[in-house]
Amino acid sequence: MEQRESAQSHKDARELAYGAASGVVSGGRVVLAATPIGNTTDASARLVSLLETADIVAAEDTRRLFDLARRLGVHVSGRVVAYHDHNERGKADSLLDDVDSGATVLVVSDAGMPTINDPGLAIVRRAIERGLPVTCAPGPSAVLDALALSGLATDRFCYEGFVPRKHAERMKRLRSLAGEMRTIVFYETPHRIEETMHDLEVAFGGSRLMALARELTKDYEEIRRGTIHDIHVGVVNNPPRGEIVLVIAGATEDEALQAAGSVVLNVDELAQLALDIADKQNMRIKEAITKVVKDNPLPDGSFVSRKDVYARVLDMKNE
């Protein structure tokens, strides 16, 4: 009995100290806590304390949570629930009901900060709507680590998440960013990195500076720096393994002006251009349409419908 009372007193004291430091003296709250992205020793003392004392731990993968706790020598005393992409919206309100009753709900992802390409956004939004307190226990971030190590400008940057998987969607996104003057950060996977590097060179040109960071904070951490073309060649000759972050220099003023000032052709103009090319180059009209549409993307990176251009070509021939 005395041991249980002592442990409870210790827990109460730690929670009080944490509450005073975070500005929350009493009552429930949601805490988003960053977990190590590779090196276990990057775990903060605050994360350790929260794992020990939180009433509920909402984890993206409960097995990884317990593995992390084991490596940290921490006993997770609270209730552990699975909280991932497929159930976070459905579970947000029930967890917030516990917060409303005075519980501390700790939200953790497999690695890094929740909500950054990981679950957590749903409970934050609902907590704001319900007027319940939300705070962060900051820590490791692959985005910021890669940015800091890239050697590129850090005063203004944008994070674009994972590069789209499909080629057409990827090119649309990349073309829309061709005039972006801030440093751009992407996530990518090893099995798509060669395709992505090819498309980056097409969309941004081979001379733009960039960095490829992999396995950050781990034993095999590597940062490759150079032009997009150099990195592309390196990826082909020596494919990188592990988790990858791409950091790309922003456009120069000239590049941004060129992207912003590019002429946007409407369907009539594209149809006429296709007819001219087909005539001058002895090309089939469908091939000419494909060429002019591909060579004239819209400002957002998308393309005019080839069907619309073809229909207008037929109209022109009949006029």
N, C-alpha and C positions, 0 to 999 in steps of 0.2 A: 504493500500500500504506500509506504513512504517513498519507494523508488518511483511509483507511478505519479505521485504528487510532485516529486522533485522534477521529473521529466516534464510534467504539465507546466510547472512554474517556469522552467527553462524555456519552453515553447512560447508561453505567454510573454516572457520578457523579450525574446527575440522578435516576436510579432510586433510588440509595442515599439521596439527600437526601429524596426523596419518602417512601421507606420509613421513614426515621427520624421524619419528621413525622407519619406516619399510625400509627406504632406497629408496622408490619410491616417488620422489618429485612430479611428474605429470604424466598424462597419465593413461590409463586403466590398470586393473589388475584383476586377479582371486584371491580371498581370501578363503581358506578353514578354517572354524571356528568350533572349538569344542563346543558342547552344553552340558548342564548338563546331567548326566546319571541317576539322581534320585533327587538330592537336588538342587532346583532352585538357591539357594544362591551361588552355585559354579560357576555361570555364571560370566565371567570376565567383567571388565569395557570395555575392547576392544570389546568384543562381543556385548555388549549393544550399543556402539558407531557405530559399523558396521551395526547393525540392523536398527539403526536410519538413517544412511547416505548412505548406499549402493544404487547404482542406480538400481540394480537388485538383488533379493534374489532368488536363486535356491534352493528349499527345497524338501527334500524327501517326506514329507507329509505337505501340506500347512495348513491343519487344526491344526496340532501339532505346526507348526511354529507360527501361530497366538495365540494359547493357551500359548505358551512360552512367546511371546511378551506381552500378557495380564498380565501374572504373574510377568514379569519384569517391568511392567509399561512403556513399550516401544511402540512408534508408528512407524510401518514399513512404511517409506515414499516411498520406491522404488517399482518398479514393481516386483510382486511375480509370479514365475513360478514353476510348478511341475517338479521336476528333480529326477527321481527314476530309479531303476534297468531296467525297461522296456523301458525307452526312453532316457537314458543318452547319448548313442552313437549318436542318431539322433539329439539331441538338442545341443551337445557340440559345433559344429561349429557356429551355429547361435548365441549362447551366446558369443563365442569368437569374432565374428564379432562386437558385441557391445563393447567388451574389446578393440578391434582394433580401435574403434571410440572414445575411451577415457572413457568408463564406468567401474565402479567397480562392479564386479559380485561376490556376496557373496554366497558360497556354504555351506549349512548346512544339516546334517542328523537329524534323529529323536533324537539321543543321541550319544554323543562321537564325535570322529574325522571322518569326511568324508574320504572315501577310505578304512577304516579299517572295512571290512565286510559291507560297506555301499557305496552308489554311490559317484562318484567323480573322480575315476581313469581315466575315458575316457576324461574328460575335462583337466586333468593335462597332460596327454600324448599328446593331440592335441595342448595344449598351448605350450608345449616344442617344438613340431614339427614346430609350427608357429612362434616361437621366442617371445611369449608373456609372460609377467611376472606373476609368481604364487608365492603366499606366504601363510603362515599359521598364524592363531590366535589360539595358542595352548590352551589346557584346559583339562577337565576331560577325563580319559581313563580307561575303565574297565580292560583292559589288565594290565596296569601298577599298578592300584590300587590293584588288586588281587595279583599280583606278590609281591608288597611291603609288603602286609599284610600276605603273606603265611608263612614267616619265612624260606623259602628255598633260595638257592643261586640266587642272582640277577645280578651277574657280567657277566654271559653268559646265554642267554635264547633264545628260538625260539617260535614264535607264529604260531599255526597251524590252526587258524580259527575254524569253527564249526566241530565237530566230524562227519564223514560221517554217513548218515542216515541208509543205508542198512548194515546188519550184515557183509556180505562178504567184502564189501568195507571198513567197519570200522576195521575189523580184519587185512586187508591188510595194512592199514595205521598204525595201532598200532604196528604190527609186524615189519614194516620198521623202527619204531622209538625205538625199544627195546634197541638198543645200543647207542642211542643219549645221550651224556654226558651233554648237556645243559639242564637247567630247561625248561620244556615244558608247554605251556599255550594253553588251548582249551576253546571254548565256547560250551555250551550244553543247551538243553531245558528240562524243568521238565518232560515232558511225555516220554523222551528217557533216562533219567539219570540212571535208574536202569539197563537197558540193557547195557549202556556204561560202568558202573562200573563193571559189570560182565566181559565184554570183556577186560577192563583194567587189571583186576586181572589175566585173562588168559594170556594176552600178556606180562605184566610186572612183574607178580608175586605179591603176597599179601603183601610182606614186604616193598615194595618201599614207601617212604614217599610222601605225597601229601597234598593239601588243596583244599577244595571246598568253594568257596565264592558265596554268593547269595545276591541279592538286595543291591548292593554296594551303599553307600552314602544315602540310604533310612532309614526310621525309623526302619525297621525290618532287617537291615544288619546283616549277620551272616557269620562267618568264621569257618568251621570245619577243624581241622588239625589232622593228624594221618597217619597210613599206608593205603595203598589202600584197604586192607581187612577191616580195621576198618571203613573207610568211606563207603565202600560198604554195610556193615551191617547196618550202620546208615541210609543210603539212603533207604534200605528195610524197616526198622522199623519206620523211620520218614522221609517220602519223602519231599524233599525241594521244595519250591515254588519260583516263580519269575525267574529272569534272573540269569544264573549260569555261573561261570568261574571256570575251573579246572586248578590247577597248580600242576605239577608232577615233582618230583625230577629227575634229570638226572641220567643216568646209572653210576655205579661205574666203575673203570678201569677194574675190573674183568668181570663185566657184559658186558661192551663194547667189550672186547677181545673175550668173549664167543660168542657174537652175530656176530662179524666180522669173527671169525674163524670157524663158524659152517660149517659142510661139506655140499656141494651142490651136490645132486645126480642127474645124468642125467636120461633120459627116460629109457635107457637100465638098469641102476642100480635099478631104481624104479620098473621096471617090474620084474626083478629077485627077488628083495626083496618081492614083492607081491606074487610071486609064492612060495617062501620059507615060508612066513607066512601062506598062504592058506594051504600048505601041513602040516606044523607043528601044526597049531591050528585048523585044520579041518574047515576052513572058506571058504565061497564062494569067488571066485576070485574077483568079483566086490566089495565085502565088504573089501577084503584085499587091493585092489587098492585104495579105498576111504581112508582107514586107513593110508597107506604109503604116499599118496599125502598130506593128512592133517598134518601128523607128520613131513613133510619135506618141509616147505615153502621156497621160494626163498628169496634172500637177501632183495628184495624190498617189501616183505610181500605177494606177489602173489603166485600162486600155478601152478605146471605143470598140463597140461590138462589130465584129467582122460581118455579121449578118446584116446589120444596119447599113454598113458601107456597101456591101454587095447589092442590097436592095436599091440603094441610091444609084449605083452604077447601071443597073438594069433600067431604071427610070431615065437616066441620062441618054442611054442608047436609044430609047424609044421616043425621045423628045424631037 
